């Protein structure tokens, strides 16, 4: 049982190391800067994020309170 537990622990550590390496390679290419907002959470600096609906900063389009962009819903423009 001990050998099995040791192998499982080594496997988990290896997987975490690989995920960390991939994340370090991926994040600089995307320009995403994740930072700790507390002891356990990671998040975005929302003051810099632009809404694709109203183009104001501070929220994402799914949280936008402005009227939805009718052009995206297939309505014909005059």
C-alpha positions as CSV (number, residue, x, y, z in Angstrom):
1,X,0.0,0.0,0.0
2,X,2.8,2.4,0.8
3,X,4.5,2.0,-2.5
4,X,1.2,2.6,-4.3
5,X,0.6,5.8,-2.3
6,X,4.2,7.0,-3.0
7,X,3.7,6.4,-6.7
8,X,0.4,8.2,-6.7
9,X,2.0,11.2,-4.9
10,X,4.9,11.3,-7.3
11,X,2.5,11.2,-10.2
12,X,0.4,14.1,-8.8
13,X,3.6,16.1,-8.2
14,X,4.7,15.4,-11.8
15,X,1.4,16.5,-13.2
16,X,1.4,19.7,-11.2
17,X,4.9,20.4,-12.4
18,X,3.9,19.9,-16.0
19,X,0.8,22.1,-15.6
20,X,2.9,24.8,-14.0
21,X,5.4,24.7,-16.9
22,X,2.6,24.9,-19.5
23,X,0.9,27.8,-17.7
24,X,4.2,29.7,-17.5
25,X,4.7,29.3,-21.3
26,X,1.0,30.1,-22.1
27,X,0.3,33.1,-20.0
28,X,3.0,35.5,-21.4
29,X,1.7,34.8,-25.0
30,X,-1.9,35.8,-24.1
31,X,-1.0,38.8,-22.1
32,X,-3.2,37.7,-19.2
33,X,-1.9,38.7,-15.9
34,X,-3.4,36.6,-13.1
35,X,-2.6,37.9,-9.7
36,X,-3.7,36.8,-6.2
37,X,-6.7,38.6,-4.8
38,X,-6.3,36.7,-1.5
39,X,-4.7,33.6,-0.1
40,X,-6.5,31.2,-2.5
41,X,-8.1,33.1,-5.4
42,X,-6.7,34.3,-8.7
43,X,-8.4,36.8,-10.9
44,X,-8.4,39.6,-13.4
45,X,-7.9,43.3,-12.8
46,X,-11.4,44.2,-13.9
47,X,-10.7,48.0,-14.2
48,X,-8.6,47.2,-17.3
49,X,-11.1,44.8,-18.9
50,X,-13.3,46.2,-21.8
51,X,-16.8,45.0,-22.4
52,X,-17.3,43.9,-26.0
53,X,-20.9,45.1,-25.9
54,X,-20.7,48.7,-24.6
55,X,-16.9,49.1,-24.8
56,X,-16.7,50.5,-21.3
57,X,-14.1,49.2,-18.9
58,X,-14.8,47.3,-15.7
59,X,-17.0,44.4,-16.7
60,X,-17.4,41.7,-19.3
61,X,-20.2,41.6,-22.0
62,X,-22.1,38.8,-20.2
63,X,-22.4,41.2,-17.2
64,X,-23.3,44.3,-19.3
65,X,-26.4,46.2,-18.3
66,X,-26.5,48.2,-21.5
67,X,-28.9,47.4,-24.3
68,X,-27.7,44.4,-26.3
69,X,-26.1,45.2,-29.6
70,X,-28.9,44.5,-32.1
71,X,-26.5,43.9,-35.0
72,X,-25.2,40.7,-33.3
73,X,-28.7,39.4,-33.1
74,X,-29.2,39.4,-36.8
75,X,-31.4,42.5,-37.1
76,X,-31.0,44.2,-40.4
77,X,-29.5,47.6,-40.4
78,X,-31.5,50.4,-42.1
